[in-house]
Amino acid sequence: MANVVVGLNGFQVWGFVVENDGDGVQVRLALDDWIRMDFGVGQRIPVRLPDRDEVLLFVTHVTESPPIVWITLAQQVPVVAVRAERRTCDQAQPESAVAYRPA
């Protein structure tokens, strides 16, 4: 495909769309649009491409490379991707685990 208006979770944004092997797409967006949408890996969102019906796809991977971001969307999400994303979030805030001490 090319640069088209894409509907992602109710937002209409310009993006460069690359179709994967029938089960999903990759979308390149402006980083500002990505931050404004505020969703992440593992979430299932409605996606509307030009001349297509709206489908629910999972966000399986995000690569931020300012000023753009690549989002991979697929019909099924690999469990490993969700666990890795949660692990990264947990490691980013280790003080929360240390602060909790059962009485």
C-alpha atoms as one frame of an Amber mdcrd trajectory, in Angstrom:
protein
   0.000   0.000   0.000   1.013   3.596   0.438   0.296   6.601   2.638  -3.382
   6.402   3.504  -5.757   7.490   6.237  -5.957   4.651   8.761  -8.522   4.264
  11.527  -6.880   3.016  14.734  -9.022   2.670  17.849 -11.297   5.509  16.732
  -8.484   7.863  15.646  -8.017   8.808  11.983  -4.316   9.249  11.161  -2.086
   9.277   8.100   0.146   6.217   7.933   2.223   4.115   5.572   0.674   0.624
   5.514   2.464  -2.636   4.663   0.334  -5.768   4.561   1.686  -8.960   6.123
   0.834 -12.475   4.951  -2.907 -12.057   5.307  -3.073 -11.999   9.097  -2.106
  -8.397   9.812  -0.415  -5.159   8.836   2.464  -2.893   9.746   1.745   0.822
   9.989   4.276   3.661  10.091   2.963   6.727  11.918   4.234  10.015  13.233
   5.405   9.604  16.817   3.107  12.459  17.901   0.069  10.533  16.630   1.222
   7.380  18.419   1.618   9.182  21.748  -1.794  10.828  21.361  -3.510   7.455
  20.822  -2.159   6.016  24.095  -2.401   2.257  23.583   0.288  -0.395  23.621
   1.470  -3.931  22.975  -1.099  -6.622  23.713  -4.141  -4.420  23.250  -6.844
  -5.368  20.773  -8.019  -2.367  18.778 -10.399  -1.719  15.877  -8.484  -1.064
  12.638 -10.003   0.403   9.484  -8.076   0.509   6.218  -9.356   2.187   3.042
 -11.932   0.120   1.127 -12.035  -2.523   3.896 -14.298  -3.409   6.773 -13.194
  -2.632  10.298 -11.375  -5.547  11.991 -10.100  -6.108  15.516  -6.330  -6.621
  15.594  -3.787  -6.973  18.382  -0.833  -4.609  18.704   2.005  -7.163  18.659
   5.091  -4.975  18.327   6.033  -1.298  18.439   9.320   0.199  17.257   9.830
   3.858  18.089  12.404   5.634  15.963  11.649   9.343  16.341  10.070  11.062
  14.520   8.231   7.899  13.402   6.938   4.685  14.945   6.241   1.293  13.328
   3.267  -0.641  14.724   2.712  -4.313  13.920  -0.924  -5.430  14.122  -2.066
  -9.056  13.838  -5.155 -11.205  14.363  -3.379 -13.227  17.054  -0.858 -12.015
  19.596   2.106 -14.186  20.539   2.047 -14.781  24.300   5.796 -14.165  24.455
   5.354 -10.580  23.195   2.885  -9.713  25.958   5.019 -11.305  28.677   8.137
  -9.517  27.454   6.323  -6.165  27.444   5.051  -6.718  30.999   8.506  -7.801
  32.160  10.015  -4.621  30.714   7.437  -2.501  32.546   8.060  -4.359  35.825
  11.830  -3.899  35.564  11.416  -0.194  34.922   9.873   0.266  38.398  11.814
  -2.005  40.775  11.292   0.313  43.751   7.580  -0.608  43.849   8.452  -4.231
  44.593  11.022  -3.242  47.228   8.620  -0.867  48.967   6.078  -3.632  49.532
   6.929  -5.626  52.623   4.264  -7.866  54.183   3.771  -7.205  57.898
